[in-house]
Amino acid sequence: MDWMRLGTLLQGLKRLHFSGDETLNITDLAYHTSQVKPGSCFVAIRGFQTDGHQWISDAIARGATAVMVERDVSVPAKVSKIIVEDTRDCLARLSAMLFGDPTKNLRLVGITGTNGKTTTAFLLESIWNAAHLKTGLLSTVAYRYAGKEQTAERTTPESYDLQKIFRSMLNQGVTDCVMEVTSHALDLKRVVGCHFDGAIFTNLSLDHLDYHKDMESYFACKARLFRERLVVSEKRSLWAVLNWDDPYGRTLAGGLPAKIWRFSLREKADVCLEKIMSHWQGLKLEVRTPQGGLTLSSPLIGLFNAANILAAATAALAMEIPLDQISLGIASFQGVPGRLEKIPNDKEIEVFVDYAHSPAALENVLSTLKDLRPKRIITVFGCGGNRDQTKRPLMGSAVERLSDVAIVTSDNPRDERPEEIIAEVTRGFTRGGDFTTIVDRREAIGQAIRLAKPGDCVLIAGKGHETYQEVKGVKKPFDDREVAREFLHGV
């Protein structure tokens, strides 16, 4: 679309005040001055570090002919001004309209929860590929569709970028899109204007309390995907897949305008686990479904991945995908980069890199490895700076309980001193166990691999797929997987 009249763009939008020309042709929307081009409507967003209202003059100088704001500002007479209550909400609604409400014509599945979102999204994409659907994926690791892939800047894109991607997907023949939906994205209105067909809840545990303050607020944000976005969706057959082993999943079940599909590893549910076989090479699951028994084999390991597999399979059943295609999709999926990713070697030690950066995620991964009975587990881990500090000693406690050797190191310290973060983590070590601290992450990984003997398992946790280490606002190249390979192969 080359342009849209301002009055048309604003239809149905609650305005507190308007001045200007509604017949104005708007060429685009912009929420950052770098995006402004002649004829744009600049939407001033209040961010965490800067306020878009401070840059209105710059936006106008760059060619903005309309501005949307939350408070009255002075603009030239030729510039139209729209004052609204919430510019984030309006940006999302305007973006959907500007790009022709693409999700009305795209089957859209949202996944939320603390852990497992990325793996579940990749699994569902694999099932769709087995069913010969034209798929799109928006995840923490990557955005990909129509044979193209790009590294994700953030898990859930800003609303304007998100709607632009959806329009591009439709234009290139995509029929089905699965996306991770974070609590931040829900709170910041990024998915307002999206019409979901279904939503998946994986689990909820301690994380992001620097932002949400308490678990009740954290859950309330997650619940918006079901209690707000599904409620307003214009799709006909809505469904919700809920983890019945998680008390928060059960809480979500009440009063939803959607068909509820429950999955469980432990008890009877719509889709439930009857038998599991687990080894270093993967999983074999015997599953009961409303359509009959289902055998699922996967190279993924661990009980938490069994839950992710059930979540994806349940969603596929909700979409009426045949059992044989579900089985094929699960079997053909080789794993997500940085999610319990195995680093092959000839030293007879098992080495894994994982994104686990919360107490529950560490506990899940370490419990999985412990169940496979290595001689020892050696864990290298840290904790990110400028994030929830309450989880730091809890992460230390989880590693102490489930590892034989722990090496605490730097993660992404950001603006904090790594030594101070490490000190907070080590407060969780209460038994005087075998742990050491090495600030330099490269040296910490090297030390873990030097300590490992045949039959041992090394877990390098926290950064997963990331290819950088963020220090004082600078992202320096650093990939746990490459560093591990260097030490394993003596490069």
C-alpha positions in Angstrom: 0.0 0.0 0.0 1.5 3.4 -1.1 -0.6 5.5 1.3 -3.8 5.7 3.4 -5.8 8.7 4.3 -5.3 9.8 7.9 -9.0 9.7 8.6 -9.3 6.2 7.3 -6.3 5.1 9.4 -7.9 6.6 12.5 -11.3 5.0 12.1 -12.5 3.4 15.3 -9.6 4.8 17.3 -10.4 6.6 20.5 -8.9 10.1 20.3 -8.6 12.5 23.2 -7.9 15.4 20.8 -7.4 15.9 17.1 -6.1 18.9 15.1 -5.2 19.0 11.4 -6.3 17.5 8.2 -8.0 14.0 8.1 -7.7 13.9 4.3 -3.9 13.9 4.6 -2.3 11.0 2.8 -0.1 8.9 5.2 2.7 7.0 3.5 3.9 5.0 6.5 4.0 4.8 10.3 7.2 5.3 12.3 8.0 4.8 16.0 11.6 5.8 15.7 12.9 8.9 14.0 15.3 6.8 11.8 12.2 5.2 10.2 10.6 8.5 9.3 10.1 9.3 5.6 8.1 12.1 3.9 4.4 11.7 4.6 4.9 9.5 7.7 2.8 9.6 10.9 5.2 9.5 13.8 4.0 7.7 16.9 5.7 8.8 20.1 6.4 5.9 22.3 7.6 6.2 25.9 10.4 3.7 26.2 12.5 2.5 29.2 15.5 4.7 28.2 14.1 7.5 26.1 10.7 9.1 25.4 9.6 9.5 21.8 7.9 12.8 22.6 11.3 14.3 22.9 12.1 13.6 19.3 8.9 15.0 17.6 10.7 18.0 16.2 13.3 15.7 14.6 10.6 13.5 13.2 8.9 16.5 11.6 12.2 17.7 10.2 12.6 14.3 8.6 9.2 14.6 6.9 6.5 13.5 9.3 3.2 15.2 8.5 1.3 13.8 11.4 2.2 12.9 15.0 0.5 10.7 17.5 1.2 11.6 21.2 0.0 11.0 24.7 0.3 14.6 25.9 -0.1 17.9 24.1 2.9 19.1 22.3 3.6 22.1 20.0 3.7 21.3 16.3 3.6 23.5 13.1 0.2 24.2 11.8 0.8 22.1 8.7 1.3 19.0 10.9 -1.7 17.0 12.1 -1.7 16.0 15.8 -3.6 13.2 17.4 -3.6 12.9 21.2 -4.5 9.4 22.5 -4.4 7.6 25.8 -1.9 4.9 24.9 0.4 5.3 21.9 1.7 1.7 22.1 -1.8 0.3 21.8 -2.6 2.7 18.9 0.6 1.9 17.1 -0.4 -1.8 17.1 -3.9 -1.1 15.9 -2.8 1.4 13.2 0.0 -1.0 12.0 -2.5 -3.8 11.6 -4.8 -1.6 9.6 -2.0 -0.1 7.5 -0.9 -3.6 6.4 -4.4 -4.8 5.8 -5.0 -6.9 8.9 -2.9 -9.7 7.7 -3.5 -12.1 10.6 -7.2 -12.4 9.5 -5.9 -14.4 6.6 -3.1 -16.2 8.3 -3.4 -19.1 10.8 -1.6 -17.8 13.8 -0.5 -19.7 16.9 1.0 -18.0 19.9 3.2 -19.7 22.5 3.8 -18.3 26.0 5.3 -19.5 29.2 8.6 -19.2 31.1 10.5 -22.2 29.5 10.0 -24.3 26.4 8.5 -21.7 24.1 11.3 -21.8 21.5 11.5 -25.6 21.3 7.7 -26.0 21.1 7.6 -23.4 18.3 10.3 -25.2 16.3 8.5 -28.6 16.9 5.2 -27.2 15.7 6.9 -25.8 12.6 8.4 -29.2 11.9 5.0 -30.9 12.2 3.6 -28.3 9.8 6.4 -29.0 7.3 5.6 -32.7 7.5 2.0 -31.8 6.7 3.2 -29.8 3.7 2.0 -26.5 5.0 3.6 -23.2 4.1 5.0 -22.1 7.4 6.3 -19.0 9.2 8.3 -18.9 12.5 9.0 -16.0 14.9 11.2 -17.1 17.8 13.9 -16.0 20.1 16.5 -17.6 17.8 15.2 -16.6 14.3 12.5 -15.3 12.1 12.0 -17.5 9.0 9.5 -18.1 6.3 9.4 -18.6 2.5 12.9 -20.0 2.4 14.4 -17.0 4.2 15.8 -16.7 7.7 17.2 -13.8 9.8 18.5 -13.6 13.4 15.9 -12.4 15.8 16.5 -9.0 17.3 13.9 -9.6 20.0 11.7 -12.6 20.7 8.4 -10.8 19.8 8.9 -7.9 17.3 7.5 -4.4 17.9 3.9 -4.2 16.7 4.7 -2.3 13.5 7.5 -4.7 12.5 5.3 -7.6 13.4 2.4 -6.6 11.2 4.9 -5.8 8.4 6.3 -9.4 8.7 2.8 -10.9 8.6 2.0 -9.0 5.4 5.2 -10.2 3.9 4.4 -13.7 4.9 1.0 -13.5 3.2 2.5 -12.0 0.1 4.9 -14.9 -0.2 2.3 -17.6 0.3 2.7 -18.5 4.0 -0.5 -20.0 5.4 0.5 -20.9 9.0 2.7 -18.9 11.5 3.8 -19.9 15.0 5.3 -17.2 17.2 6.6 -16.9 20.7 4.8 -14.3 22.7 6.7 -13.0 25.7 5.2 -11.4 28.8 7.0 -8.2 27.9 5.4 -8.2 24.4 1.9 -8.7 26.0 2.5 -5.9 28.5 3.8 -3.6 25.8 0.9 -4.2 23.5 3.0 -5.6 20.7 0.4 -8.3 19.7 -2.6 -6.0 19.9 -4.2 -6.2 16.5 -3.2 -9.9 16.0 -6.0 -12.4 15.4 -4.8 -15.7 16.9 -6.3 -19.1 16.0 -4.8 -20.8 19.1 -2.5 -20.3 22.0 -0.2 -22.7 23.9 0.9 -22.3 27.6 4.0 -24.2 28.4 4.7 -23.5 32.2 5.4 -20.7 34.6 8.3 -20.3 37.0 10.5 -17.6 38.6 11.8 -15.2 36.0 11.6 -11.5 34.9 10.7 -10.3 38.4 12.9 -7.3 37.8 10.1 -6.2 35.3 6.9 -7.8 36.8 7.8 -7.5 40.5 5.9 -10.6 41.6 4.6 -13.9 40.2 1.0 -12.7 40.2 1.8 -9.8 37.9 4.0 -12.1 35.8 1.2 -14.6 35.3 -1.3 -11.9 34.7 0.8 -10.7 31.7 1.1 -14.2 30.3 -2.6 -14.8 30.7 -3.4 -11.8 28.5 -2.7 -14.0 25.4 -5.6 -16.2 26.4 -7.9 -13.8 28.3 -7.5 -10.8 26.0 -6.0 -11.7 22.6 -8.1 -14.9 22.1 -11.2 -13.1 23.4 -11.0 -10.4 20.6 -9.8 -12.7 17.8 -12.1 -12.8 14.8 -11.2 -16.4 14.0 -14.0 -18.9 14.1 -12.5 -22.0 15.8 -10.4 -20.9 18.7 -8.4 -23.3 20.8 -6.0 -23.2 23.8 -3.4 -25.9 24.7 -2.6 -25.9 28.4 0.0 -27.7 30.5 -2.2 -29.6 33.0 0.9 -30.4 35.1 1.3 -26.7 35.9 -1.1 -25.1 38.4 -1.0 -21.9 36.3 -2.1 -23.9 33.3 -5.1 -25.1 35.2 -6.0 -21.6 36.3 -6.1 -20.5 32.7 -8.7 -23.0 31.8 -11.6 -21.1 33.3 -13.9 -19.0 31.1 -11.9 -19.0 27.9 -13.8 -18.6 24.6 -11.9 -21.5 23.1 -11.8 -25.3 23.1 -9.4 -26.4 25.8 -6.8 -29.1 25.1 -5.0 -30.4 28.1 -1.6 -32.2 28.0 0.1 -34.0 30.9 3.2 -36.1 31.6 1.7 -37.3 34.9 -2.0 -37.9 34.8 -5.0 -38.3 32.5 -5.6 -35.5 30.1 -6.7 -35.0 26.5 -3.1 -35.8 25.5 -1.1 -37.7 28.0 2.1 -39.7 28.4 1.7 -43.4 29.0 5.3 -44.6 28.7 8.7 -42.9 28.2 12.1 -44.3 27.3 15.0 -41.8 27.6 18.7 -42.1 26.7 21.6 -40.0 25.5 20.4 -40.5 21.9 16.8 -39.2 22.5 13.3 -40.0 23.6 10.6 -42.5 22.7 7.1 -41.6 24.0 3.9 -43.7 24.0 1.1 -41.1 24.0 -2.7 -41.4 24.4 -4.8 -39.0 22.3 -8.5 -38.6 21.4 -7.6 -40.0 18.0 -5.8 -43.1 19.4 -2.4 -44.1 20.5 0.6 -42.3 19.2 4.3 -43.3 19.3 6.7 -40.4 19.1 10.5 -40.7 18.7 12.8 -37.7 19.0 16.5 -37.0 19.2 15.7 -34.5 22.0 16.4 -35.6 25.5 14.8 -35.0 28.9 11.5 -34.9 30.6 11.1 -31.2 29.9 11.5 -31.9 26.2 8.9 -34.6 26.5 6.5 -31.8 27.7 7.5 -29.6 24.8 6.8 -32.5 22.4 3.4 -33.1 23.9 2.6 -29.3 23.7 3.4 -29.2 20.0 1.6 -32.5 19.3 -1.5 -31.3 21.2 -1.6 -28.1 19.2 -1.3 -30.1 15.9 -4.2 -32.3 17.1 -6.3 -29.1 17.8 -5.6 -28.2 14.1 -6.7 -31.6 13.0 -3.3 -32.7 11.6 -3.2 -36.5 11.1 -1.3 -38.6 13.6 1.2 -39.9 11.1 2.2 -36.4 10.1 2.6 -35.4 13.7 4.9 -38.4 14.3 7.0 -37.6 11.2 7.4 -34.0 12.2 8.5 -34.8 15.7 11.0 -37.5 14.5 12.6 -35.3 11.8 13.2 -32.3 14.1 16.9 -32.2 15.2 16.8 -29.6 17.8 17.0 -25.8 18.4 20.4 -24.1 18.3 21.6 -23.6 21.9 18.8 -25.7 23.5 20.6 -28.6 25.1 22.7 -28.6 21.9 25.2 -31.5 21.9 28.8 -30.7 21.0 30.3 -33.9 19.5 33.8 -34.9 20.5 36.1 -38.0 20.7 36.9 -37.6 24.4 34.0 -39.8 25.6 32.4 -36.9 27.5 29.0 -35.5 26.9 29.1 -31.7 26.3 25.9 -29.6 26.0 25.2 -25.9 25.6 21.9 -24.7 26.8 20.0 -21.4 27.2 18.9 -22.2 30.8 19.1 -18.9 32.7 16.5 -19.3 35.4 16.3 -21.6 38.5 13.6 -23.8 37.0 15.3 -24.1 33.6 18.6 -25.1 35.2 16.8 -27.6 37.5 15.0 -29.1 34.5 18.2 -29.5 32.4 20.3 -30.8 35.2 17.7 -33.3 36.4 17.5 -34.6 32.8 21.3 -35.0 32.6 21.4 -36.6 36.1 18.7 -39.2 35.1 21.0 -40.4 32.3 23.6 -41.3 35.0 26.9 -39.7 33.9 29.8 -40.3 36.2 29.9 -36.6 37.1 28.1 -33.4 36.0 30.3 -30.3 35.6 28.3 -27.1 35.2 29.5 -23.8 33.9 27.0 -21.0 34.4 26.5 -17.3 35.2 23.6 -14.8 35.5 22.9 -11.8 33.3 23.3 -8.3 34.6 20.5 -5.6 34.7 18.0 -8.4 35.2 16.1 -10.0 38.1 18.5 -10.3 41.0 16.3 -12.5 43.2 16.9 -15.5 41.0 20.7 -15.4 41.3 21.2 -17.4 44.6 18.4 -19.7 43.5 20.3 -20.6 40.4 23.4 -21.3 42.5 21.3 -23.5 44.8 19.9 -25.5 41.8 23.4 -26.1 40.4 24.8 -27.1 43.8 22.1 -29.7 44.3 22.3 -31.3 40.9 26.0 -30.9 39.9 29.2 -32.5 41.1 31.3 -29.6 40.1 30.1 -26.0 39.5 32.0 -23.2 37.9 30.4 -19.8 38.3 31.4 -17.3 35.6 30.3 -14.2 33.7 27.2 -14.4 31.5 26.1 -11.0 29.9 27.1 -8.7 32.7 25.8 -5.6 30.8 26.2 -2.6 33.1 27.0 -4.5 36.3 30.4 -5.8 37.6 30.7 -9.5 36.9 32.4 -10.1 40.2 29.3 -8.7 42.1 26.9 -10.8 40.1 29.0 -13.9 40.8 29.0 -13.1 44.5 25.2 -13.0 44.5 25.0 -16.3 42.7 27.4 -18.0 45.1 25.2 -17.0 48.1 23.0 -19.9 47.0 25.8 -22.4 47.7 25.1 -23.4 51.3 26.7 -26.9 51.6 30.3 -26.0 51.0 30.3 -28.1 47.8 32.8 -28.3 45.0 32.5 -24.9 43.2 34.9 -22.3 41.9 34.6 -18.9 40.3 36.3 -17.9 37.1 35.2 -14.5 35.8 36.5 -15.0 32.3 33.9 -17.2 30.5 36.3 -18.6 28.0 38.6 -19.8 30.7 35.7 -21.2 32.7 34.6 -23.3 29.7 38.2 -24.4 29.2 38.6 -25.4 32.8 35.3 -27.5 32.7 36.5 -29.4 29.7 40.0 -29.9 31.2 38.4 -31.3 34.3 36.1 -33.7 32.5 37.0 -37.4 32.2 35.4 -40.2 30.1 31.8 -40.8 31.3 31.4 -37.2 32.6 28.9 -34.6 31.3 29.7 -30.9 30.9 26.8 -28.4 30.8 27.5 -24.9 29.6 24.4 -22.9 30.6 22.9 -19.5 30.2 23.7 -18.2 26.7 22.7 -21.0 24.4 22.4 -19.7 20.8 23.8 -16.3 21.6 26.9 -15.3 19.6 28.0 -12.4 21.7 28.7 -11.3 25.3 27.3 -8.0 26.3 29.5 -5.8 28.5 28.9 -2.1 29.2 26.6 -1.7 26.1 29.0 -3.5 23.8 28.3 -6.9 22.3 31.6 -8.7 21.8 31.7 -11.9 19.7 31.4 -14.9 21.9 29.7 -18.3 21.2 29.7 -21.0 23.9 29.6 -23.7 21.2 32.6 -22.4 19.3 34.6 -22.0 22.5 33.7 -25.5 23.6 34.8 -26.9 20.3 38.1 -25.1 20.5 39.0 -26.7 23.8 37.6 -30.1 22.8 39.6 -30.3 19.7 42.7 -28.4 20.9 42.3 -25.6 18.3 
